[in-house]
Amino acid sequence: MDAESIISEKHMLNFMKLIGKYERHLADRPGIDPQAVYAYTNMLRTALDLSKRLPHRKPSPEEMTRRAKEILEMEYGVKR
C-alpha cells in the first residue's frame, strides 16, 4: 500500500468517526436540527463519493444500501 493510500484511508476513517458523532447528535436531540441534518446528509453523500475513489476500501453492498436509505430518508423523507 502506498503512502497516498494510507493517508486517504486515515482521512476516510476520521470522516466516518465524524459521521458517527452527527448520528449520535441527531439521535439525542428531541427535535429536528435542520443544519445538523443538512451537514449529516452532505457528509453521507461525500462518504459515498470518497468510498468509490478508494479502490482498496469498498463498502459491502449492504452498507451501500444502508447509506442510500439514510440519504433518501434524510434528504427526501422517503422511508424504505
C-alpha positions as CSV (number, residue, x, y, z in Angstrom):
1,M,0.0,0.0,0.0
2,D,1.5,3.4,-1.0
3,A,1.7,6.4,1.3
4,E,-1.2,8.2,-0.5
5,S,-3.5,5.3,0.0
6,I,-2.6,5.1,3.7
7,I,-3.3,8.9,4.1
8,S,-6.6,8.6,2.2
9,E,-7.7,5.7,4.3
10,K,-6.8,7.6,7.5
11,H,-8.9,10.6,6.3
12,M,-11.8,8.3,5.5
13,L,-11.7,6.7,8.9
14,N,-11.7,10.1,10.6
15,F,-14.6,11.2,8.4
16,M,-16.6,8.2,9.3
17,K,-16.0,9.0,13.0
18,L,-17.4,12.5,12.4
19,I,-20.4,11.0,10.7
20,G,-20.9,8.8,13.8
21,K,-20.8,11.9,16.0
22,Y,-23.5,13.5,13.9
23,E,-25.6,10.3,14.1
24,R,-25.4,10.4,17.9
25,H,-26.2,14.1,17.9
26,L,-29.3,13.6,15.8
27,A,-30.4,10.6,17.8
28,D,-30.1,12.5,21.1
29,R,-32.0,15.7,20.0
30,P,-35.7,15.8,20.7
31,G,-36.5,17.9,17.6
32,I,-35.1,18.3,14.2
33,D,-31.9,20.4,13.8
34,P,-32.1,21.4,10.1
35,Q,-28.4,22.5,10.0
36,A,-27.2,19.2,11.5
37,V,-29.4,17.2,9.2
38,Y,-28.1,19.1,6.2
39,A,-24.5,18.6,7.3
40,Y,-25.1,14.9,8.0
41,T,-26.7,14.3,4.6
42,N,-23.8,16.1,2.8
43,M,-21.3,14.0,4.8
44,L,-23.0,10.8,3.8
45,R,-23.0,11.8,0.2
46,T,-19.4,12.7,0.4
47,A,-18.5,9.5,2.1
48,L,-20.2,7.5,-0.7
49,D,-18.2,9.5,-3.2
50,L,-14.9,9.0,-1.4
51,S,-15.5,5.3,-0.9
52,K,-15.8,4.9,-4.6
53,R,-12.4,6.5,-5.1
54,L,-10.6,4.3,-2.6
55,P,-10.1,1.0,-4.5
56,H,-8.8,-0.9,-1.5
57,R,-11.7,0.0,0.7
58,K,-15.1,-0.8,-0.9
59,P,-18.1,-0.9,1.4
60,S,-20.3,-4.0,1.2
61,P,-23.5,-3.9,-0.8
62,E,-25.4,-4.0,2.5
63,E,-23.5,-0.9,3.7
64,M,-24.1,1.0,0.5
65,T,-27.8,0.1,0.7
66,R,-28.0,1.3,4.3
67,R,-26.3,4.6,3.4
68,A,-28.6,5.1,0.4
69,K,-31.6,4.6,2.5
70,E,-30.3,7.1,5.1
71,I,-29.8,9.7,2.3
72,L,-33.3,9.1,0.9
73,E,-34.9,9.4,4.3
74,M,-32.9,12.5,5.5
75,E,-32.9,14.4,2.2
76,Y,-36.3,13.5,0.8
77,G,-38.3,12.0,3.6
78,V,-38.6,8.7,1.8
79,K,-38.6,5.6,4.0
80,R,-37.8,2.2,2.6
